[in-house]
Amino acid sequence: MANILISPGKYVQGANEMARLCDYAKVYGKKALILITESGYKRIGNIVDGSFASQDFEIVYDYFNGECSKNEIHRLTEILKKENCDLVIGIGGGKILDTAKAVAYYGHTPVLVCPTIASTDAPCSALSVIYTDEGVFEEYLFLPANPNMVLMDTDIISKSPVRLTVSGMGDALATYFEARAVQTKGAATCAGGKVTSAAMALAKLCFDTLMEEGVKAKLALEAGACTAAVEKVIEANTLLSGIGFESGGLAGAHAIHNGLTVLEDCHQMYHGEKVAFGTITQLVLENIPAEELQEIIDFCIELGLPVTLKELGIKEVTEEKLMAVATAACAENDTLHNMPFEVTPETVCAAIKAADAYGRYFLGED
């Protein structure tokens, strides 16, 4: 099995870059289907419209229905064909971007993704996470290519709710630990080969950046400031974690996230918040040294990421619920089997219980 690294065709990050969207889009097509939410259009539609004003370029808007589901992808693919668009542009959060990538794949067009938040590592990947219409994880759709371009307007992103960027740090926190597990096992990554040294270096840089800049970035964002720390965290959440997870591989943390989606209690939690708890659970499964585990839990607490089942919204914890999460996480097609040792629903359930207990201990709860 070869070592493989994949990445988006172009990554652009800076303030006010959305105002140049048309300049970038013209490289790839002449008529774009723009996928955005209604609330997103109210916030930044004037910037997008201004970019295309007086330009020889057609745009068609369609509002996203809320889930990256097969039904939504099919609906938008039909619109793409009907309108004869030769480009898809996704503007918004992770599920919009994943949907845009899938629609472009089925419609055989290039795709530009423009995150308005830095809450996940989805933008750079050749992957769409497919959910049911009700929001339960269904499967991964592996795409033949990464997005043609990723455009990060840091002015827009820094004005988004701070919780979203913190959630992105929770998602990115898993990158190094999952890549390390995949490398140890010698398993295949999302890129279809073994982990490259470059991917591991990016994954480690992602982790180091979070530990150095994460709390500083959160405090700056709460003060309404886009500082160098914020810029570094946006890059870590998006580019470093994006390439790191895809070419480094997924393991326990994301599988446990997927397991948590079966509980309606957790549906109000963001992707990265569930991944953060999944990361702690993976580290418990690995039985890492106590001081290292404490460092990660303390980091999550300082950022406000969930470290207990209660913080995930599970008010009534039962054996039945935890086994349902653990069983779903151990699904044959999920990534928990990339861990370098045997995992079972029973061992995962025990790790979830222990992770919750450690979280409560470090929070000072009984």
N, C-alpha and C positions, 0 to 999 in steps of 0.2 A: 504493500500500500504506500503510495507516494505521500510526501509532505506537501500540503496545499495551503495557500493563503489567498483569500479573495477580498475585494474591497469595492466601494463605489467608484464610478468613473471620475467623479470630481467632488470635492468637499470644500464648501465656502462658508466661513464663519466671520461675522462682523456686524457692527451696528448699521442699521438702515439698508441692509442688503435686499430686503423684500421690494424696495422701490426700484430695484434693477431686475426684477423677475422676468420681464419681457425680454430684456437683453440676453438673459441666459436661455430662456425658452426658445428663442428664434434659432438657436443652434440645432435644435432637435425636431422642430416641426413648424406648422403654419396655423394649426387650429387645435386648441387644447380643451379637454374636459377637465374642469377644475372642481375637485371634490373638497368640500368645506362644510362645517356645521353652520346653521343659521346664526347662532350666537357668535361664532368665529367671524362670519361675514360682517356682522354688526360692529365688531371690534376693529377689524383691519381691512375690511372690504374696500375702503377708500384708498388704501395704500396699493392694493392689488389692482384696482381699477385704474388708478393713476399711472401705474407702470405700463399698462397696455393702451392708455389713451393716445390717440393720434398715431398709433403704430399699425403697420400692415400685418395684423395678427388677430385671428378670431378666438374668442373664448366662449365656452358654454359652462355655466355653473350648475351644479346639482348638490343638494344638501344631503349630507350623510345621515343614515337612519340610526346609527348608534352602535351597531355591532359588525365586526368583520366576520360575517356569516356567508355561507354559500348562497343564500337567497339574495343578500345585498350585493354580493359580487356579480351574480348573474344579472340582477336588475341594472347595474351600472354598465356592465359590458354591453348590454343591449342598447343603452343610450349612446355609448361610445360609437357603436356601429351605425346607429340611426343618424347621428349627427355628423358622421364622417370625420371624426376627430383623429388626428395622427399623433397625439401626445396626451398623456395623463399627468396632471399636477395635483398632488395631495397636499393640503394645507391644514395642519392641526396636530392632533395627538397620535399616539401609536396605532390605535385601531384604524383611524383614517388612513394613515400612511401604509399600513399593511394591506388595507383594502385597495388603495391606489396601485400598489405594486402588483396585486393579484389581477386587477382589472387590466392593467397594461400587459401583463403576461398573456391573458386570454385574448386580449384585443390586438396583440402583436405590435405594440407601440412602445416608444421610449417612455420613461417615467421620471419626473422630478418630484422630490419630496421636500417639503418646507415645514419643518416642525415649528410650532408656535410655543412649545413647551420642551423642557429637557427632562422628561419624566421617564423615558425608557431608552433602551439601546436599539430599538427597532429600526430607526431611519436608514442606517447604512447597510442593512442586511439583505441577502437574497432569500428572504424567508417571510412568510406571512403566517401569523398564528390565527387559526380558524376557530371560531366559537359558534355555538348554536345561537339561534335568534334570542334565546333567553340568557346568554352570557356565560354558558358553561363551556370549558375548553373541549374542543373536538379533535383537532389534529394540527400538525405542522404542514404547511404547503411549501415545499422547497422549490425555489425558483431557479431558472438556469443562469440568471445574471443578477448582480446587484443593481441598485438604482443608477441611472445615468448621472444623476447629480443630487447632492444633498445641500440644501441652502439653509443655514442657521442665522437668522436675524437676531442678534443678541439683545438689541433694544427691545424687541417684542417679547423675547423669552424672559428677560429680566423683569418684565412687568406682569408676568403670569403669577398665579398664587405660589407662594414659597413652598407650600406643601408638595407641589408637583415636582419642583427641582429636587427637593429632599427625597421624594419617591424615586427619582432617577438615580440618586446616589445609592439608594437601597438596591436597585436593579444592578447598578455597576459594581456594587460591593461583591456580588457573586462571581464576577468575571474571572478573577485570578484563581479563586479556590476551585471553581469548576474546571477551568483549563488545567490546573495542576492535577486534579483527579483523572481527567481524561488522558493527560500525558503519561501519568503513572501506569494506567491500564494499557496504554497503547491503542486506545479505541479510536474510531473514526469521529471526526468533527462534523459540524454542519456543512463544512466546505467539501466534504467527501474524501478526506485524506487524514493523515496524521498531523499532529500539531507541529507547526514550524517554530524555530527559535524566535523569529520575528513576532509571531502571534503571542508567544509567552512573554516576550519583552514588553509588548504593548499592554498585555493583561496586567503585568506587574507594575508598569507605569500608571495604569489606571488606578490600581489599589493604592500606590504610594501618593498619587495626586489627591485621592479622596481623604486619606489620613492626614495629609498636610494642609489641604485647602478647604476641606468640606465644611467644618464648623465656621471658618472665616467667611466662606461664601454664603452660608445660611444667614449669618448676622448681617452681612452687607445687603443681601436681598431684603431682609426685614427692614433695613433702613432705607430701602428704595435706591440702592447704589449698585451699579454694574462695575465691579472692580476687577482687577487682574485675577483675583481668586475666583470670582464668578465665571470669568471667561475660561479659566482652566477647568473648572468643574463642568461647565457646559461641554467642553471638548471631551473630558473624561466620560461623562454620561453618554455621549453620543458616538464620537469617533473611536476612542480607545476601547470602550466597552463593546461597541458595535463590531469592530474587527476582532477584538479579543474573544468575544463569546462565539462568534461564527467560525473563526479559524482556530480558536482554542478549544471550543466544544462546550456542551452543556452536560451537567451531571445531576447532583442531588437537589440543589437549591431551586431550580426551575421546575423540576418534577414535583417537588413538594408544593410549590406555588400552584401547579396544575391540579394537584390533589385538593388544595384548599378551595378551588373554584366550585367543588361539588356542594359546598356548604353555603346556603343562602345567607347565613350570618356574615360571611366575609365579602359579599358582593359590593359593599360600599367602600371597600378598601382598594387602593390603587395597586397596580401590578407590582411596582417596586417595593411597596410596603410588605406585600406577601412574600416577595422574593427575599427580602431582608430576613424575615423569620425563617424562610427556607434555608438561607445560608447558615444561620445559627444551628438549625437542625442538622444540616449536612456536616458541620464541624463537630457536632456531638456524635454523629455516626462515625466520624473519623477518629474520635477520641483524642483531639489535639490537646496539647498542654494547657493547664488551667489558666495560666497567665495570658496566653494567646487568645483563648476564648473570652476571657474577661475584657481584653482590649477591644474586641469586636463588639461585644454586648454594650460596653460603656460608650463606644462610638455611636452605636444606634440610639442609645438613650439620650445622648447629648444632642443628636439631630432630631429626636422625636419620632424615630422609626419604631414600629411595634416589636417588642421583645417577649410578649406574653400572648396567650390565646385570648385573654380578655381584651387586650389592646387591638386584636384583630377583629373584635366584634362578637366573639363566641362567649356569650354570657353564661350559658349552661353547657359546661364541658361534660360530655359523656363518652364512655368507651365506644359506643356505637358510632358517634360522629368521628372520633379520631381514627377508628379502623376504616371508616369510609374514605377519609383523606389518605390514609396510608395505602389502602388498596388501590385507589385511583393513581397515586404517585408511582406505584409499582407496576402500572400497566405495561404490557409487553412492548408497546411501541413508544414508551417514554424513555427519558434519558437517565433515570436513576440507575439503570443497569450499566452506565458508564463509570460508576464508582469502581475502584480497584479491589472490591471484595463483594461477596454475595450479600444481597439485601432482600429482605422479605417484608411483607406488611407488618409482621410482628416487631421486627427490629426498628422499622421506621416509626411505628406507633410509639414504641418506647423512647425513641430519640425525640419525638415531638413532645412527649410528656416531660422529659428531662430538660429540653430547651425552655419550655414554659416555666419549669421550676427554677432554672438558673435565672431567667428573666425576672421572675418575681423576687428572687433573692437579691439581685443587684439593684432592683428598684426599692428594696427595703420593705416589701410586702410580706405578709404572713403566708 
